[in-house]
Amino acid sequence: MGAIVTKTASEPAAARQAHRGPGPRGKSRRPNWLAGVGSVVWLAIVIIPIYWIVITSFKVQSSYYASNPFAPPTEPTLDNYRLVIESDFIRYFFNSAVVSVGAVIPAVAVSFMAAFAIVRNRAGRFLRGVNSLFLMGLAIPLQATIIPVYLIIIRLHLYDTLLAIILPSIAFAIPLSVLVLANFIRDVPKELFESMHMDGAGTWMVLWRLAFPLTRPAVVTVSIYNALMIWNGFLLPLVLTQAPTQRTLPLALATFQGQYSVNVPAVLASVVLTTLPILVMYAVGRRQLLAGLTAGFGK
């Protein structure tokens, strides 16, 4: 009897588990076929349009309607890209860049300072009212205010200028930016702010030396999101500008639409060129963007 007990005690844990048979933890996980099929379907939904856009941008307009839309071009050509660049693409690209940068930087700077003031001065009745005003701005769509915005721009004598697009873009980017940045600043421990104040740091130093570095992922996330929305904006340039020299890239796509036909390969070539800056922006700020989007899930 003693020999049997000694043998059992000296037996490795893995061997004992094998003798016991598969327990709750030892059960093999069944493959989730439904999730796998759903992932493949979603990947196809995303990849197929991108594939069609890229291959069509290298096709000739005369043979586009006579060939299979999803077949790669038999004779790839860069004439569509050459046509887009020669059709004042550089000017439209510059206008979009000016509008995006000119709206994102002030919007994020004002939103960051407003979020810091709202979080660090919760007792202020005025700041609580400002925060409520920002939250109300999230419920008002751009389409509902386009006529008042148009009348204001006319009264300010800014119609048909890039500034007419920049100012409303700043106003509509602030509410969501304040909401996101305030949530991130609220997560910064109060002890850090109090220790800097005890060391003699002023409000501006605490704002830019402490709050800004700790909330940098949120700032990058908000900046990229606003830049994407403004870069792809179509309604404001359509209503607030008229001259061809003030067109942005989304509005300039109408250049390749004739009275009776549309140059589809040229339009898709311009789409590819328009998307490249967004891809570069994502590649540069990918880590900060993902950190900002997933920061709240681990808490």
VOGU-3710 file (C-alpha; in Angstrom, 3 decimals, decimal comma):
1> mgaivtktas> 0,000/0,000/0,000  2,848/2,358/0,831  4,504/1,640/-2,511  1,338/2,534/-4,362  1,026/5,854/-2,515  4,686/6,681/-3,149  4,325/5,942/-6,874  1,257/8,079/-7,114  2,903/11,010/-5,332  5,996/10,885/-7,505
11> epaaarqahr> 4,062/10,695/-10,754  4,341/13,903/-12,834  1,366/16,228/-12,902  1,064/15,936/-16,682  0,815/12,152/-16,473  -1,829/12,370/-13,755  -3,828/14,765/-15,919  -3,567/12,298/-18,800  -4,903/9,498/-16,600  -7,820/11,649/-15,472
21> gpgprgksrr> -8,946/12,340/-18,995  -9,834/15,705/-20,527  -11,307/18,064/-17,953  -13,095/21,354/-18,497  -9,805/23,057/-19,314  -8,519/20,195/-21,414  -11,374/20,258/-23,884  -10,294/21,160/-27,374  -11,894/24,325/-28,635  -14,217/23,872/-31,553
31> pnwlagvgsv> -13,473/26,102/-34,548  -15,898/28,993/-34,891  -16,947/28,449/-38,474  -19,576/31,173/-38,371  -17,031/33,807/-37,356  -14,605/32,563/-40,000  -17,187/32,754/-42,776  -18,265/36,199/-41,593  -14,650/37,399/-41,613  -14,109/36,132/-45,149
41> vwlaiviipi> -17,319/37,781/-46,348  -16,394/41,091/-44,720  -12,876/40,894/-46,198  -14,389/40,354/-49,644  -16,746/43,305/-49,167  -13,763/45,540/-48,370  -11,185/44,156/-50,825  -13,301/43,737/-53,984  -14,190/47,466/-54,374  -10,580/48,456/-53,739
51> ywivitsfkv> -9,385/45,922/-56,305  -11,928/47,213/-58,848  -10,905/50,846/-58,275  -7,194/50,142/-58,704  -7,427/47,986/-61,839  -9,979/50,272/-63,498  -7,744/53,310/-62,987  -5,223/51,658/-65,349  -7,761/50,887/-68,113  -8,521/52,862/-71,267
61> qssyyasnpf> -11,857/54,658/-71,331  -12,764/53,346/-74,784  -12,425/49,701/-73,711  -13,868/50,039/-70,205  -17,505/49,261/-71,084  -16,555/46,528/-73,541  -14,495/44,438/-71,100  -15,134/42,540/-67,877  -15,166/45,115/-65,039  -13,233/42,801/-62,699
71> appteptldn> -10,710/41,581/-65,255  -7,230/43,161/-65,005  -6,313/45,455/-67,916  -4,682/43,720/-70,852  -2,723/46,878/-71,692  -2,231/48,953/-68,512  -1,826/52,658/-69,083  -1,009/55,714/-67,003  -2,962/58,072/-69,243  -5,725/58,433/-66,654
81> yrlviesdfi> -3,277/59,566/-63,970  -1,635/61,906/-66,483  -5,052/63,367/-67,344  -5,902/63,889/-63,673  -2,608/65,621/-62,911  -2,927/67,843/-65,968  -6,483/68,842/-64,938  -5,292/71,113/-62,095  -5,011/68,230/-59,647  -2,106/69,971/-57,905
91> ryffnsavvs> -4,253/73,054/-57,280  -7,139/70,975/-55,892  -4,741/68,983/-53,730  -3,259/72,201/-52,363  -6,723/73,579/-51,595  -7,695/70,418/-49,713  -4,430/70,467/-47,781  -4,891/74,113/-46,807  -8,472/73,505/-45,679  -7,595/70,368/-43,711
101> vgavipavav> -4,539/71,778/-41,945  -6,141/75,188/-41,417  -9,180/73,592/-39,765  -7,632/70,692/-37,827  -4,904/72,608/-35,978  -7,170/75,354/-34,532  -9,985/72,895/-33,813  -7,763/70,464/-31,896  -5,944/73,259/-30,029  -9,177/74,952/-28,935
111> sfmaafaivr> -10,779/71,602/-28,078  -7,808/70,522/-25,972  -7,762/73,744/-23,958  -11,551/73,671/-23,543  -11,487/70,041/-22,403  -8,744/70,817/-19,869  -10,712/73,759/-18,472  -13,922/71,714/-18,235  -12,247/68,794/-16,452  -10,082/70,807/-14,038
121> nragrflrgv> -12,822/73,330/-13,119  -15,897/71,204/-12,590  -17,404/73,625/-10,067  -17,647/76,474/-12,553  -21,238/77,047/-13,642  -20,098/78,798/-16,808  -17,884/75,899/-17,847  -20,666/73,396/-17,200  -22,856/75,418/-19,530  -20,098/75,462/-22,157
131> nslflmglai> -19,744/71,695/-21,877  -23,498/71,273/-22,345  -23,315/73,548/-25,382  -20,597/71,372/-26,903  -22,668/68,233/-26,288  -25,638/69,883/-27,987  -23,428/70,488/-31,007  -23,104/66,716/-31,481  -26,847/66,442/-32,095  -26,957/69,072/-34,866
141> plqatiipvy> -26,030/67,715/-38,318  -24,225/69,810/-40,878  -27,091/69,541/-43,356  -29,480/71,248/-40,920  -27,276/74,345/-40,595  -25,979/74,777/-44,121  -28,395/77,632/-44,959  -27,549/79,715/-41,840  -23,857/79,040/-42,443  -24,246/80,185/-46,049
151> liiirlhlyd> -25,945/83,424/-44,949  -23,251/84,115/-42,332  -20,485/83,562/-44,883  -22,225/85,954/-47,289  -22,539/88,630/-44,583  -18,848/88,243/-43,734  -17,899/88,620/-47,429  -16,025/85,303/-47,332  -17,968/83,496/-50,042  -15,874/81,664/-52,628
161> tllaiilpsi> -12,764/81,566/-50,432  -11,022/78,738/-48,631  -11,635/80,528/-45,335  -15,359/80,030/-45,914  -14,746/76,260/-45,697  -12,228/76,406/-42,852  -14,317/78,338/-40,311  -17,425/76,076/-40,382  -15,174/73,001/-40,412  -13,553/74,188/-37,178
171> afaiplsvlv> -16,937/74,756/-35,570  -18,247/71,296/-36,456  -15,024/69,534/-35,402  -14,918/71,024/-31,879  -17,838/69,215/-30,116  -16,660/65,643/-30,691  -13,032/66,629/-30,089  -13,897/68,171/-26,716  -15,847/65,078/-25,687  -13,004/62,675/-26,545
181> lanfirdvpk> -10,203/64,814/-25,080  -12,146/65,535/-21,877  -12,554/61,809/-21,229  -8,818/61,265/-21,623  -7,833/64,225/-19,444  -10,283/63,007/-16,787  -8,301/59,753/-16,560  -5,075/61,569/-15,605  -4,538/61,183/-11,805  -5,292/64,321/-9,819
191> elfesmhmdg> -2,110/63,850/-7,796  0,010/64,679/-10,835  -1,736/68,021/-11,320  -1,522/68,822/-7,605  2,176/67,978/-7,426  2,993/70,248/-10,347  0,987/73,085/-8,780  2,855/72,577/-5,497  6,138/72,867/-7,405  5,064/76,291/-8,637
201> agtwmvlwrl> 3,905/75,379/-12,134  1,218/77,575/-13,644  -1,872/76,482/-15,510  -0,268/76,809/-18,945  2,755/74,750/-17,891  0,527/72,034/-16,431  -1,533/72,072/-19,600  1,337/71,646/-22,062  3,950/69,875/-19,923  1,679/67,333/-18,222
211> afpltrpavv> -1,771/66,999/-19,789  -0,640/67,207/-23,403  2,053/64,457/-23,280  -0,225/62,094/-21,344  -3,133/62,565/-23,761  -1,084/62,537/-26,970  -2,748/59,351/-28,326  -6,146/61,027/-27,978  -4,880/64,191/-29,667  -3,512/62,173/-32,598
221> tvsiynalmi> -6,748/60,197/-32,854  -8,893/63,324/-32,898  -6,576/65,026/-35,390  -6,634/62,119/-37,846  -10,391/61,700/-37,538  -11,077/65,392/-38,141  -8,580/65,531/-41,000  -10,294/62,564/-42,632  -13,745/64,135/-42,297  -12,607/67,525/-43,602
231> wngfllplvl> -10,517/66,032/-46,419  -13,529/64,076/-47,678  -15,983/66,920/-47,089  -18,205/67,703/-50,060  -21,181/69,779/-48,880  -19,312/72,842/-47,578  -17,102/73,264/-50,686  -20,160/72,724/-52,899  -22,276/75,413/-51,212  -19,644/77,937/-50,122
241> tqaptqrtlp> -17,417/78,038/-53,216  -18,047/78,571/-56,904  -14,811/79,362/-58,736  -12,842/76,411/-60,142  -9,696/77,725/-58,434  -11,293/77,188/-55,001  -12,338/73,590/-55,528  -11,198/70,826/-53,208  -10,495/67,261/-54,293  -13,952/65,734/-53,596
251> lalatfqgqy> -15,619/68,561/-55,508  -13,094/68,342/-58,347  -14,220/64,802/-59,209  -17,148/66,374/-61,051  -14,613/67,724/-63,563  -14,428/64,315/-65,243  -18,201/64,062/-65,675  -19,452/65,197/-69,058  -22,961/65,944/-70,231  -23,652/62,482/-71,609
261> svnvpavlas> -20,863/60,288/-70,222  -18,465/59,845/-67,323  -14,782/59,085/-67,663  -14,849/56,295/-65,083  -11,131/55,327/-65,268  -10,114/58,971/-64,803  -12,486/59,404/-61,867  -11,096/56,289/-60,187  -7,532/57,438/-60,866  -8,342/60,677/-59,056
271> vvlttlpilv> -9,854/58,631/-56,222  -6,613/56,683/-55,878  -4,546/59,879/-55,824  -6,937/61,437/-53,309  -6,671/58,437/-50,976  -2,868/58,344/-50,913  -2,453/61,206/-48,370  -4,913/59,474/-46,041  -2,932/56,232/-46,254  0,305/58,095/-45,538
281> myavgrrqll> -1,332/59,828/-42,574  -2,493/56,503/-41,191  0,937/54,905/-41,683  2,631/57,741/-39,787  0,190/57,901/-36,871  -0,928/54,268/-36,770  0,447/53,436/-33,337  -0,871/56,590/-31,719  -4,218/56,129/-33,445  -4,652/52,539/-32,257
291> agltagfgk> -3,542/53,498/-28,750  -6,104/56,276/-28,672  -8,924/54,090/-29,972  -8,246/51,190/-27,557  -7,155/53,133/-24,469  -10,423/52,706/-22,604  -10,937/48,977/-23,155  -8,324/47,775/-20,675  -9,716/49,669/-17,706
//
